[in-house]
């Protein structure tokens, strides 16, 4: 039987993982109907091979987001999304190159992405949790609960 603090921790961990994964997955899906304008914006910022880079970005966001959302390879998904977010933040939110209102807008976007990177690192450290595909697969394989905890899946 779970005690209330333990259940609360599992619940908040799972909800946080789902929300973070969903955010990246939905961002990937949003690229599809806006493909051409997004490529044009990337080209305007000097991103080389913008269509290919957008395809890679969409794939990382979709696979990483879905992995985090489901808790499947959660640590790897979170680390991949953290690396992706750092790269995107540097390239697309370079507030230090701007002046006036746009510098402020990009500064806030930069800070939001710094926060998301921190959340991804916390998710990588915590693992997928007990209510995840990772934990379910571990239980099916007969992994003991203590080993699940050490792996971040319990």
MODELLER restraints for C-alpha pairs under 7 A, 6 or more apart:
rsr = mdl.restraints
at = mdl.atoms
rsr.add(forms.Gaussian(group=physical.xy_distance, feature=features.Distance(at['CA:14:A'], at['CA:129:A']), mean=6.80, stdev=0.5))
rsr.add(forms.Gaussian(group=physical.xy_distance, feature=features.Distance(at['CA:14:A'], at['CA:131:A']), mean=6.64, stdev=0.5))
rsr.add(forms.Gaussian(group=physical.xy_distance, feature=features.Distance(at['CA:17:A'], at['CA:68:A']), mean=6.15, stdev=0.5))
rsr.add(forms.Gaussian(group=physical.xy_distance, feature=features.Distance(at['CA:17:A'], at['CA:69:A']), mean=5.95, stdev=0.5))
rsr.add(forms.Gaussian(group=physical.xy_distance, feature=features.Distance(at['CA:18:A'], at['CA:68:A']), mean=6.76, stdev=0.5))
rsr.add(forms.Gaussian(group=physical.xy_distance, feature=features.Distance(at['CA:18:A'], at['CA:69:A']), mean=4.30, stdev=0.5))
rsr.add(forms.Gaussian(group=physical.xy_distance, feature=features.Distance(at['CA:21:A'], at['CA:65:A']), mean=4.08, stdev=0.5))
rsr.add(forms.Gaussian(group=physical.xy_distance, feature=features.Distance(at['CA:21:A'], at['CA:66:A']), mean=5.96, stdev=0.5))
rsr.add(forms.Gaussian(group=physical.xy_distance, feature=features.Distance(at['CA:21:A'], at['CA:68:A']), mean=4.71, stdev=0.5))
rsr.add(forms.Gaussian(group=physical.xy_distance, feature=features.Distance(at['CA:21:A'], at['CA:69:A']), mean=4.23, stdev=0.5))
rsr.add(forms.Gaussian(group=physical.xy_distance, feature=features.Distance(at['CA:22:A'], at['CA:65:A']), mean=6.02, stdev=0.5))
rsr.add(forms.Gaussian(group=physical.xy_distance, feature=features.Distance(at['CA:22:A'], at['CA:69:A']), mean=5.85, stdev=0.5))
rsr.add(forms.Gaussian(group=physical.xy_distance, feature=features.Distance(at['CA:24:A'], at['CA:61:A']), mean=5.24, stdev=0.5))
rsr.add(forms.Gaussian(group=physical.xy_distance, feature=features.Distance(at['CA:24:A'], at['CA:62:A']), mean=6.68, stdev=0.5))
rsr.add(forms.Gaussian(group=physical.xy_distance, feature=features.Distance(at['CA:24:A'], at['CA:65:A']), mean=4.82, stdev=0.5))
rsr.add(forms.Gaussian(group=physical.xy_distance, feature=features.Distance(at['CA:25:A'], at['CA:61:A']), mean=5.70, stdev=0.5))
rsr.add(forms.Gaussian(group=physical.xy_distance, feature=features.Distance(at['CA:25:A'], at['CA:62:A']), mean=4.64, stdev=0.5))
rsr.add(forms.Gaussian(group=physical.xy_distance, feature=features.Distance(at['CA:25:A'], at['CA:65:A']), mean=4.51, stdev=0.5))
rsr.add(forms.Gaussian(group=physical.xy_distance, feature=features.Distance(at['CA:25:A'], at['CA:66:A']), mean=5.96, stdev=0.5))
rsr.add(forms.Gaussian(group=physical.xy_distance, feature=features.Distance(at['CA:28:A'], at['CA:58:A']), mean=4.79, stdev=0.5))
rsr.add(forms.Gaussian(group=physical.xy_distance, feature=features.Distance(at['CA:28:A'], at['CA:61:A']), mean=5.32, stdev=0.5))
rsr.add(forms.Gaussian(group=physical.xy_distance, feature=features.Distance(at['CA:28:A'], at['CA:62:A']), mean=5.27, stdev=0.5))
rsr.add(forms.Gaussian(group=physical.xy_distance, feature=features.Distance(at['CA:31:A'], at['CA:58:A']), mean=6.97, stdev=0.5))
rsr.add(forms.Gaussian(group=physical.xy_distance, feature=features.Distance(at['CA:39:A'], at['CA:50:A']), mean=5.64, stdev=0.5))
rsr.add(forms.Gaussian(group=physical.xy_distance, feature=features.Distance(at['CA:39:A'], at['CA:51:A']), mean=5.78, stdev=0.5))
rsr.add(forms.Gaussian(group=physical.xy_distance, feature=features.Distance(at['CA:39:A'], at['CA:54:A']), mean=6.92, stdev=0.5))
rsr.add(forms.Gaussian(group=physical.xy_distance, feature=features.Distance(at['CA:42:A'], at['CA:50:A']), mean=5.92, stdev=0.5))
rsr.add(forms.Gaussian(group=physical.xy_distance, feature=features.Distance(at['CA:43:A'], at['CA:50:A']), mean=5.92, stdev=0.5))
rsr.add(forms.Gaussian(group=physical.xy_distance, feature=features.Distance(at['CA:61:A'], at['CA:81:A']), mean=6.90, stdev=0.5))
rsr.add(forms.Gaussian(group=physical.xy_distance, feature=features.Distance(at['CA:64:A'], at['CA:77:A']), mean=4.51, stdev=0.5))
rsr.add(forms.Gaussian(group=physical.xy_distance, feature=features.Distance(at['CA:64:A'], at['CA:78:A']), mean=6.88, stdev=0.5))
rsr.add(forms.Gaussian(group=physical.xy_distance, feature=features.Distance(at['CA:64:A'], at['CA:80:A']), mean=6.71, stdev=0.5))
rsr.add(forms.Gaussian(group=physical.xy_distance, feature=features.Distance(at['CA:64:A'], at['CA:81:A']), mean=6.18, stdev=0.5))
rsr.add(forms.Gaussian(group=physical.xy_distance, feature=features.Distance(at['CA:67:A'], at['CA:73:A']), mean=6.08, stdev=0.5))
rsr.add(forms.Gaussian(group=physical.xy_distance, feature=features.Distance(at['CA:67:A'], at['CA:74:A']), mean=5.92, stdev=0.5))
rsr.add(forms.Gaussian(group=physical.xy_distance, feature=features.Distance(at['CA:67:A'], at['CA:77:A']), mean=5.77, stdev=0.5))
rsr.add(forms.Gaussian(group=physical.xy_distance, feature=features.Distance(at['CA:68:A'], at['CA:74:A']), mean=5.00, stdev=0.5))
rsr.add(forms.Gaussian(group=physical.xy_distance, feature=features.Distance(at['CA:68:A'], at['CA:77:A']), mean=5.81, stdev=0.5))
rsr.add(forms.Gaussian(group=physical.xy_distance, feature=features.Distance(at['CA:68:A'], at['CA:78:A']), mean=6.53, stdev=0.5))
rsr.add(forms.Gaussian(group=physical.xy_distance, feature=features.Distance(at['CA:70:A'], at['CA:132:A']), mean=5.98, stdev=0.5))
rsr.add(forms.Gaussian(group=physical.xy_distance, feature=features.Distance(at['CA:70:A'], at['CA:133:A']), mean=6.09, stdev=0.5))
rsr.add(forms.Gaussian(group=physical.xy_distance, feature=features.Distance(at['CA:71:A'], at['CA:128:A']), mean=4.71, stdev=0.5))
rsr.add(forms.Gaussian(group=physical.xy_distance, feature=features.Distance(at['CA:71:A'], at['CA:132:A']), mean=4.50, stdev=0.5))
rsr.add(forms.Gaussian(group=physical.xy_distance, feature=features.Distance(at['CA:71:A'], at['CA:133:A']), mean=5.27, stdev=0.5))
rsr.add(forms.Gaussian(group=physical.xy_distance, feature=features.Distance(at['CA:71:A'], at['CA:134:A']), mean=5.90, stdev=0.5))
rsr.add(forms.Gaussian(group=physical.xy_distance, feature=features.Distance(at['CA:72:A'], at['CA:132:A']), mean=6.78, stdev=0.5))
rsr.add(forms.Gaussian(group=physical.xy_distance, feature=features.Distance(at['CA:72:A'], at['CA:133:A']), mean=5.10, stdev=0.5))
rsr.add(forms.Gaussian(group=physical.xy_distance, feature=features.Distance(at['CA:72:A'], at['CA:134:A']), mean=5.10, stdev=0.5))
rsr.add(forms.Gaussian(group=physical.xy_distance, feature=features.Distance(at['CA:73:A'], at['CA:134:A']), mean=6.46, stdev=0.5))
rsr.add(forms.Gaussian(group=physical.xy_distance, feature=features.Distance(at['CA:74:A'], at['CA:124:A']), mean=6.81, stdev=0.5))
rsr.add(forms.Gaussian(group=physical.xy_distance, feature=features.Distance(at['CA:74:A'], at['CA:127:A']), mean=5.81, stdev=0.5))
rsr.add(forms.Gaussian(group=physical.xy_distance, feature=features.Distance(at['CA:74:A'], at['CA:128:A']), mean=4.88, stdev=0.5))
rsr.add(forms.Gaussian(group=physical.xy_distance, feature=features.Distance(at['CA:75:A'], at['CA:123:A']), mean=6.79, stdev=0.5))
rsr.add(forms.Gaussian(group=physical.xy_distance, feature=features.Distance(at['CA:75:A'], at['CA:124:A']), mean=4.18, stdev=0.5))
rsr.add(forms.Gaussian(group=physical.xy_distance, feature=features.Distance(at['CA:75:A'], at['CA:125:A']), mean=7.00, stdev=0.5))
rsr.add(forms.Gaussian(group=physical.xy_distance, feature=features.Distance(at['CA:75:A'], at['CA:127:A']), mean=5.21, stdev=0.5))
rsr.add(forms.Gaussian(group=physical.xy_distance, feature=features.Distance(at['CA:75:A'], at['CA:128:A']), mean=6.77, stdev=0.5))
rsr.add(forms.Gaussian(group=physical.xy_distance, feature=features.Distance(at['CA:78:A'], at['CA:120:A']), mean=4.99, stdev=0.5))
rsr.add(forms.Gaussian(group=physical.xy_distance, feature=features.Distance(at['CA:78:A'], at['CA:121:A']), mean=6.70, stdev=0.5))
rsr.add(forms.Gaussian(group=physical.xy_distance, feature=features.Distance(at['CA:78:A'], at['CA:123:A']), mean=6.07, stdev=0.5))
rsr.add(forms.Gaussian(group=physical.xy_distance, feature=features.Distance(at['CA:78:A'], at['CA:124:A']), mean=5.17, stdev=0.5))
rsr.add(forms.Gaussian(group=physical.xy_distance, feature=features.Distance(at['CA:79:A'], at['CA:120:A']), mean=6.55, stdev=0.5))
rsr.add(forms.Gaussian(group=physical.xy_distance, feature=features.Distance(at['CA:79:A'], at['CA:121:A']), mean=6.57, stdev=0.5))
rsr.add(forms.Gaussian(group=physical.xy_distance, feature=features.Distance(at['CA:79:A'], at['CA:124:A']), mean=5.99, stdev=0.5))
rsr.add(forms.Gaussian(group=physical.xy_distance, feature=features.Distance(at['CA:81:A'], at['CA:120:A']), mean=6.77, stdev=0.5))
rsr.add(forms.Gaussian(group=physical.xy_distance, feature=features.Distance(at['CA:82:A'], at['CA:117:A']), mean=4.94, stdev=0.5))
rsr.add(forms.Gaussian(group=physical.xy_distance, feature=features.Distance(at['CA:82:A'], at['CA:120:A']), mean=5.41, stdev=0.5))
rsr.add(forms.Gaussian(group=physical.xy_distance, feature=features.Distance(at['CA:82:A'], at['CA:121:A']), mean=6.62, stdev=0.5))
rsr.add(forms.Gaussian(group=physical.xy_distance, feature=features.Distance(at['CA:85:A'], at['CA:113:A']), mean=6.54, stdev=0.5))
rsr.add(forms.Gaussian(group=physical.xy_distance, feature=features.Distance(at['CA:85:A'], at['CA:117:A']), mean=6.25, stdev=0.5))
rsr.add(forms.Gaussian(group=physical.xy_distance, feature=features.Distance(at['CA:86:A'], at['CA:117:A']), mean=6.87, stdev=0.5))
rsr.add(forms.Gaussian(group=physical.xy_distance, feature=features.Distance(at['CA:89:A'], at['CA:110:A']), mean=5.93, stdev=0.5))
rsr.add(forms.Gaussian(group=physical.xy_distance, feature=features.Distance(at['CA:89:A'], at['CA:113:A']), mean=6.36, stdev=0.5))
rsr.add(forms.Gaussian(group=physical.xy_distance, feature=features.Distance(at['CA:93:A'], at['CA:106:A']), mean=5.12, stdev=0.5))
rsr.add(forms.Gaussian(group=physical.xy_distance, feature=features.Distance(at['CA:93:A'], at['CA:107:A']), mean=6.98, stdev=0.5))
rsr.add(forms.Gaussian(group=physical.xy_distance, feature=features.Distance(at['CA:93:A'], at['CA:109:A']), mean=6.51, stdev=0.5))
rsr.add(forms.Gaussian(group=physical.xy_distance, feature=features.Distance(at['CA:93:A'], at['CA:110:A']), mean=5.50, stdev=0.5))
rsr.add(forms.Gaussian(group=physical.xy_distance, feature=features.Distance(at['CA:94:A'], at['CA:106:A']), mean=6.80, stdev=0.5))
rsr.add(forms.Gaussian(group=physical.xy_distance, feature=features.Distance(at['CA:95:A'], at['CA:103:A']), mean=4.75, stdev=0.5))
rsr.add(forms.Gaussian(group=physical.xy_distance, feature=features.Distance(at['CA:95:A'], at['CA:106:A']), mean=5.00, stdev=0.5))
rsr.add(forms.Gaussian(group=physical.xy_distance, feature=features.Distance(at['CA:95:A'], at['CA:107:A']), mean=5.22, stdev=0.5))
rsr.add(forms.Gaussian(group=physical.xy_distance, feature=features.Distance(at['CA:96:A'], at['CA:103:A']), mean=6.97, stdev=0.5))
rsr.add(forms.Gaussian(group=physical.xy_distance, feature=features.Distance(at['CA:126:A'], at['CA:152:A']), mean=5.54, stdev=0.5))
rsr.add(forms.Gaussian(group=physical.xy_distance, feature=features.Distance(at['CA:127:A'], at['CA:152:A']), mean=4.15, stdev=0.5))
rsr.add(forms.Gaussian(group=physical.xy_distance, feature=features.Distance(at['CA:127:A'], at['CA:153:A']), mean=5.87, stdev=0.5))
rsr.add(forms.Gaussian(group=physical.xy_distance, feature=features.Distance(at['CA:128:A'], at['CA:134:A']), mean=6.51, stdev=0.5))
rsr.add(forms.Gaussian(group=physical.xy_distance, feature=features.Distance(at['CA:128:A'], at['CA:152:A']), mean=6.14, stdev=0.5))
rsr.add(forms.Gaussian(group=physical.xy_distance, feature=features.Distance(at['CA:128:A'], at['CA:153:A']), mean=5.26, stdev=0.5))
rsr.add(forms.Gaussian(group=physical.xy_distance, feature=features.Distance(at['CA:129:A'], at['CA:135:A']), mean=6.80, stdev=0.5))
rsr.add(forms.Gaussian(group=physical.xy_distance, feature=features.Distance(at['CA:129:A'], at['CA:152:A']), mean=5.83, stdev=0.5))
rsr.add(forms.Gaussian(group=physical.xy_distance, feature=features.Distance(at['CA:129:A'], at['CA:153:A']), mean=4.27, stdev=0.5))
rsr.add(forms.Gaussian(group=physical.xy_distance, feature=features.Distance(at['CA:129:A'], at['CA:154:A']), mean=4.95, stdev=0.5))
rsr.add(forms.Gaussian(group=physical.xy_distance, feature=features.Distance(at['CA:130:A'], at['CA:153:A']), mean=5.15, stdev=0.5))
rsr.add(forms.Gaussian(group=physical.xy_distance, feature=features.Distance(at['CA:130:A'], at['CA:154:A']), mean=3.97, stdev=0.5))
rsr.add(forms.Gaussian(group=physical.xy_distance, feature=features.Distance(at['CA:134:A'], at['CA:153:A']), mean=6.18, stdev=0.5))
rsr.add(forms.Gaussian(group=physical.xy_distance, feature=features.Distance(at['CA:135:A'], at['CA:153:A']), mean=4.83, stdev=0.5))
rsr.add(forms.Gaussian(group=physical.xy_distance, feature=features.Distance(at['CA:135:A'], at['CA:154:A']), mean=6.43, stdev=0.5))
rsr.add(forms.Gaussian(group=physical.xy_distance, feature=features.Distance(at['CA:145:A'], at['CA:154:A']), mean=6.80, stdev=0.5))
rsr.add(forms.Gaussian(group=physical.xy_distance, feature=features.Distance(at['CA:148:A'], at['CA:154:A']), mean=5.03, stdev=0.5))
